[in-house]
Amino acid sequence: MPVRQLPETIVNRIAAGEVVERPASVVKELVENAIDAGASRIEIFTDGGGRRKIAITDDGHGMTHADLGLAVERHATSKLDDEDLLAIRTLGFRGEALPSIGSVARLGITTRHASEPHAWSLTVDAGAKEPIMPAALGHGTRIEVADLFYATPARLKFLKTDRTEAEAIREVVRRLAMARPDVAFTLSGEERAPITWAAALPGAPGQLTRLGDILGADFRASAIAVRSDREGVVVEGFAASPSLTKANALGQYLFVNGRPVRDKLIVGAVRAAYSDYLPRDRHPVLALFVTLDPQEVDANVHPAKTEVRFRNAGLVRALIVHALKEGLAREGKRTAANNDAGAVLSSFRPNSAPSFTPRNANWDWQRSPSYPVSPAPAFDGATAFAEPPQTAFDVGTPTADVRFEEAPQVDLVDRPLGAARAQVHENYIIAQTRDGMIVVDQHAAHERIVYEKLKASLAKNGVQRQILLIPDIVEMDEATVEKLVERAEELASYGLAIDSFGPGAIAVRETPSLLGKTNAASLLRDLAEHMAEWDEALPLERRLMHVAATMACHGSIRSGRRLRPEEMNALLREMEETPNSGQCNHGRPTYVELKLNDIEKLFGRR
């Protein structure tokens, strides 16, 4: 069969298969065009999950008559002035969105530029352009997409339910709204009630306001500002304290030069930064904004522009880890109970008022202890009006081992964690502060203290090594051997000494003492897998930290140990001086706090 040139309509439909995957892709491309046009207000309307109708209205610059005619042609764009793909400063740049959408749906564009006397309208039906006609519009652009994929019916069967597609559109708009808090967004449709995110003030306060509106009040209350910069790369944003977590990583958002992207880089960096704070099955919530020279990042990786490649990925990852660790260390005393006082208060409230029932409902006054069995004595007022013992209120002996301390010293009450007053159940320390009370889990608190001391010792004295009498020879493929040998110097800083042992093997001569007897082959294979993903040796460091955490757990104050008042106060003082003391090594809170105002609410005093 001879080679022939494909018709323009077929070329556009092939391109549409890459650019327009689902209705959410259409919304993403059109909203990005509105943002690039300088819009300060964008309205999105969808019907049928975007399948029947998508309408995007903005107050941007609009297009002239000439620009409108070119806008629906392939690879026609106004966003690459110097045709340099290494200096992309806009969200769109390919010039494929509008012709791709027009080739698989009914596309209508109405736009007005400030230099034009009136608006212009253009319709594209399954790739067929109609003449440009005068129209009425105040300013900006309005784009309507109807009957998506009607020109390619095979694509319709791959779409999910209207509700699912509508939720995908909502997620796309959420990400774009987080990236541009200075732009007002309205999302409406038959599937949902209208959602409006008003334009926020510039700077970090406005950014946090927009993130709180989208991610919820819980995120706003627990958000920690993070920032780190080096060599022209700036990483900033907000991360939730370890008290706010999710069961998956869908609450982690990354924006590069204002572009929402999905990148495995952030997953590994966040996992490393939060490794000391969260259980393994929980994930934090955060939004990070990376700003760098456009020439240092390649956005021309995927037609959907959801992936990027950094020229120096190691630097970006290191800055993310540093920013998160610094912010978490600065706010390390936040706990779940401290962030959510309502949950703590509700745990103290009984579900219903207690009901007291006499032990013997069939009461016989003749069996009462007050029934006279001998001649009545002389009248005694005090005895006559005395109440009999109320056995119904007898709750038995206390179940908690409560030991009270004498009145606390004034200076200790003014300390952040107050003065120890009692120990209950031989595990919880009750401390009094100037404006409330604190309950401390003694084992969890001391576990964090011991763990931080071990980390400091490792940082100060280095990782102790043990020399193997007979080196372990681990056979691996040549490419993996080369990767590990290239990082031999870095691995040695963590106590793992390796050498090349021929083209397909590695000799392990020293291992970290903390690991004890370890399987060198398994360790090296795990390291190689993680290096291929992150290009870092952090898994070994994390493994050492896990061992340190285990040692801390076994070396800390155990539950059930009775503490003297001076020991309890000493533990509180160490907590105040220890970073990250708000959580134990496993991510659980080490203490909860109740303000006096909250306690008074429990008893109806406020």
Secondary structure by P-SEA (a helix, b strand, c coil): cbbbbccaaaaaaaaaaaccccaaaaaaaaaaaaaaacccbbbbbbccccccbbbbbbccccccaaaaaacccccccccccccccccccccccccccaaaaaaccbbbbbbccccccbbbbbbbcccccccbbbbbbcbbbbbbbcccccccaaaaaacccaaaaaaaaaaaaaaaaaacccbbbbbbcccccbbbbccccccaaaaaaaaaaaccaaaaaabbbbbcccccbbbbbbbccccccccccccbbbbcccbbbbbaaaaaaaaaaacccccccbbbbbbbbbbcccccccccccccccbbbbccaaaaaaaaaaaaaaaaaaccccccccccaaaaaaaacccccbbbbbcccccccccccccccccccccccccccccccccccccccccccccccccccccccccccccccccccccbbbbbcccbbbbbaaaaaaaaaaaaaaaaaaaaccbbbbbbcbbbbbbbcaaaaaaaaaaaaaaaaacbbbbbcccccccccccccccccccaaaaaaaaaaaaaacccaaaaaaaaaaaaaaaaaaacccccccccaaaaaaaaaaaaaccccccccccccccccccaaaaaaaaccc
